[in-house]
Amino acid sequence: MFHPEHDLRFAILEILREDGKSISAISRELEQRGFDLHRLILTGYLRALTDSGVLREKEVPPSKIYQPIKGKEKDIYETVSEAARTIASNSEEADELTLYSLFRMFRRPIFQEELTRAGIEGPAFGRTATKEERQEAKQILTKAGFKVPDSSKAYLMEESPKLEKQFCDLMVFALVSRQDVSYLVRETKQTKLL
């Protein structure tokens, strides 16, 4: 799946990995990956990534070298999957919670490519979307700039009280860890036996 804005950012971070590169080197590698950007636009984009704290700029005359401040940034699929693996008791339950969470967040069937991005390789839980449900979900993704193959399967989950509770826990965990505000969370102590 391709999204023009998000994939450029991830492509740049992937190109840079741990070592820094000049604007010329980044431009050449982006062209090889199919990104056709004017050098001035790329320079502005790199500057914006630097200002937002994603990249570090280093002067090495006559050029500037860009390095990532932290490793590859996680997308929503990786964030949800990581949180599900922290909350769930086993990998099968984590996969089910991941699909359920994505389904609840996006309110549409979830495509196999999305599950793959979330680290789910095997068969999905839930039911396979009907042709109409799949088509409607595909239209939403296409409008957002994603490309979804016609052969891609999509899955839905039915409501479940157990998964709903875990979904709420997952959302809190993901938000707290993503914003790095765990120091603001009160630690609770269990005073009653359940």
Protein Blocks (a to p, Z undefined) as FASTA:
>chain_A
ZZfklmmmmmmmmmnmmmccdfklmmmmmmmnopacdfklmmmmmmmmmmnomaccdddd
fbdcdddfbdcdddfklmmmmmmmmmpmbfklmmmmmmmmmmmmnopacdfklmmmnopa
bdcedjdddfklmmmmmmmmmmnopacdfklccddddddfklmmmmmmmmmmmmmmmnop
mlmpccdddfbdZZ
